[in-house]
């Protein structure tokens, strides 16, 4: 076996740098940024270097796609194309703010997916060349697997060497070094190794009819059986829905997408073999796959729209709709088209993904419009919508369902989308509000005497939800306090209890729900075990005697006490009391024992009925002589 020489390895690396200079530069830039990120303890650095890592990732993918496209056309304007790519990447750097906007992280992953798909067909934009297209992507796929394997083995080996050196020589190696090692192997070694295997003469790939036998075995005996298991489960579930005439569960959408992924991937992997005499079954499998996908897509649309109609469109539901529509398009195409052009799969998915990122049809815009429409319905219902703008609901008597939904929609805009999506229905200029909130946060911290030097996403979003709920008169419902639902909290004044005259003390255990499986606790000549019934009756079994405390009845008596006390508007939905210990002590007596349930904390809510939230207490057991 001949091992590669250092000169050959160096020459291959140099040739890769020459062919992919911008790609290599982006990989190096991202790796350096990741190294600084790992070493930094400042939040400001986290935000800035996260943006650089994102930009480097997108720049590498886009520049690779551009290089492949230019090479396939034989153009000499590679430098100009690469400079334009670098300019686009620079724009991304200055427009992305993942530390402030969660949606920028979503946009990053969408663009990354789109650029990955772009790489798949960038060198094959001309008509035909299906065989070359398949061979090219097969090579990329296998090269990717090889680069991952080599990178993992290299990292584990070097990490083990570092650990051994640290142990043997007491080097006190900083744990961050392992993260830096991973960054350089994943960012530089893995990338360069992968790029070195990208085919350079894509035109010749049309003449390549080679096919790895292992790929067929993997597809035929792993992917296709997996897809078959998925479809059997899903068709059985669909039959159940038809029999029971019920709406599908949300989880079914993930199963359908899983079936679609396994099925399409398996068809793509064995595509070149479809015309061989001994592999005629491939065409049959492909057609049956798409036919079986039709009822499952109907099920997918039902699952998604059963949630969209009552709750509106969110970003996740939008993506499900788009994927379902794309799968329907692909299904119809491959069932009706004679050409069976597999390039349509990455091409169409790339275009659709790009359309979901920006613009009025994007996931963000559509979900904002939908959630705003649902929110508008609530404000109209209570007369708080005038001239296209929301007004305060502070004086409106909201029912619990509407209050909960309104708070949920506002939380969606602030935490999952962006508060600027509410601008069309608010009189206030939200950009000025955000600036004001930032200035408020940029003040001296009273505990550390240090000024806030960075913008923390969560701090800002918490301020935003406080502002918008207060502005719209919904602040009293923000923390889960809903109209028609009153929360009660009772706490013993003195948490230190006297056990004078008490023989045994036992902590209340609210987790014991099956006395038949609960062993007795034995102390002296006494056997004790606890039980909590579903109706909140707490029972103590002592030898052959039973003592029970009805927590619902106790809560009802405490509620009557609370309602006699004075209250103001602030605590109308949250009533909190500290009571003397004896007020929260409840005693029962049997022939041989006196048992006192001393409640330390009791939390419950009241709507149509009492709902126990938390009970914390102890049993004080005295023996009667």
C-alpha positions, 0 to 999 in steps of 0.5 A: 500500500502506497501512502500519499507523500507530503508533497502530494498532499501539499500540491492537492491543497494548493490546487484546491486553494487555486480553484476555490480561493474565495471558498477557502477564504470564507472557510478560514474567516469563519473558523477564525471567528469561531475561535475568537467566539469560543475564547471570548466572554463578552456578549458583544463578541458573541453577537458580532462573531456569530454574524461572521460565522453565518456570513462565512457559511453562506458566502462559502456556499454561494461562492461554490455555486457561482464557481461551478456555474462559471466553470460549466459555462467556460466563462473567464469572468470568474473573478467578477462573479466571485467579487459579486458573491463577496459583496452579497455576503457582506450585505448579509453581514450588515443586515443579519442581527441574530442577537436581536431578531430570532427571525434572522436565525430562521432566514439564515437556515433558509438561505443555507438550505437554498444555497446547498440546493443551488450547489447541487445544480449550478453546473447543470443549468443547461437542458439535459445532462441528467446522467452527469447531474446524478454522477456529480451529486453522487460524488458530492454525497460520497465525498461529504460522508468521507470528509465527515468520517475523516474529520470525526476520526481526526478530532477524536484522535487529537482530542484523546492525545490532548487529554492524555498529555494533560493527564500525564504531564499536568499541562492544565489544558483549557477546555476551550482548546477542544472547542477550538480544535473542533472548529479548525477541523470542521471549518478548515480541514473538513471544508478543504478535504471536501472541496478537493473532491468536487469534480472539475470537468462536469461535462465528462460526467455524462459519459460516466456510467459507474455505480457503487454497489454499496449504494444500491444495497443501502437504498434497497435494504435500508431506505426503501424498507424504512419508507415502507414502514412509514407508509404502512403506519400512515395509511393505517392511521388514515384508515382510522381517521376515516372510520372514526371521522376525527381530525388528524393529530399534528405529529402526523405531519412529521411522519408524512414528511419523513416518508417523503424524504426517505422515499424521494432520497431512495428514488434519487439514489437508484435513479441510474439503474431504472432502465436496466432489465434486472431493475425494472422494479425501480420504476414500479416502486417510484410510481407506487411511491408517488401514488401512495403519497397522494392520500398522505398529502391530503392527510397532511393538508388536513392536519395543517389546516385543522390548526390554521383555521382556529389559530392562524398561520405561524412560521412553522405551519407556513413551512408545512404548507409550502412543503406540502404544496411542493410535494404535491407539485413533485408528485404530479410532475413525476406521475405525468411527465415522461422526461422524469427530469430529477433536476427539477427536485433541487431546482424547484425546492431552491426557488421555493426556499428563496421565496420564503425568506423575504418579500410579502410571500415570505414566511415572516410576512404571511405569518404576521398578516395571519396572526394580526388578522386573528388579533384584530378579530378580538379587538373588534369584538370588544370595540377596541379597533378604530380606523385600522388601529388597536385601542386599549382593552383595559376597560373591556370585560374579556373572557378567559379564552379571548384574553389567553389568545390575545396574549398568545398572539402578542407573545408570538410577535415578540418572541417568535417573530418581531414586534414590528409586525404589529406596526400596521395596527398600532398608532405608536412608532415601534422603531422609536419605542424599541430605541426608547426601550434600548435606552432604558436598558442602557442604564447603570445596573444597581447591583453591579454598578456597571453599564449595559454594554450590549443588547441582550435579545431576551432583555429587550424582548421582555421589555417589548412584551411589557410595553405592548401589553401595557399599551393595549391594556392587557398587562394584567393577563400577561403572567397567566392571570385570566379573567374568570380565573382567580389564583389563590396562594396561602403560606404559613407565617412561620415555617419553623414548627414546634413538635412539642407533644408530637410523636412522629413527623411525616412530610406530605407526599403528593406523588403517592397515587396507588396505595396497593404498590406503596410499602408501609413505613415502619417505626417502632410499632407503627406502620404508616403509608400515604395515598393521594386520590384523584379527587385531591383527598389525602389519606394516611394509613396508620396501622389499621386506621385511616385518616383523610383530608379533603384538600378541595374542602380546605381550599374552599374554606380558605377561599371564603376567608380570602373573599372577605378580605379587602382587595384592590384592582391589582390583586383581583386575579391573584390573591396571596395571603400569609396566615398564622400556622394554626389557621392552616392546621387541620386536625383529625382524631382516631381511636389511637392517634391524633393527626394534624395536617400542617399546610406550609403552602397551598396554591389553587385556582378557581374558575368554574371549580377549584383546581389544586396547583400545589400542596406542601405540608407535613403530618404531625402524628400523636399517639393517644394513650 
